[in-house]
């Protein structure tokens, strides 16, 4: 899987997710994670074993900043579960900013994948 997904789930914030699995996680996920310190602290990293859980509860996503404080090795997500997801949420009240946020977020992920 190599997916950039935007999702509007009624009653929840908008979300933008990069979902990589298989050979794409091995190639592009590892490139992103090799620059882990450049990943914005507020971005959400999936820590779940199941790739198709979309909620943002703490049993599914944790901020990159929180993970850095714990010493979590993000590469273990790919090694142990075969996928990785990095997401950003946008509150409904900021809907008019979605296009700009979308461009900025996915541009940043593409930049890290090309390094």
Secondary structure, DSSP 8 states (H G I E B T S, - for coil): -EEEEEE--TTS-EEEEEEEETHHIIIIIHHHHTTGGGS-TTSEEE--S-TT-----TTTEEEHHHHHHHT--THHHHHHHSEEEEEEEE-GGGGGGHHHHHHHHHHHHHHHHH-
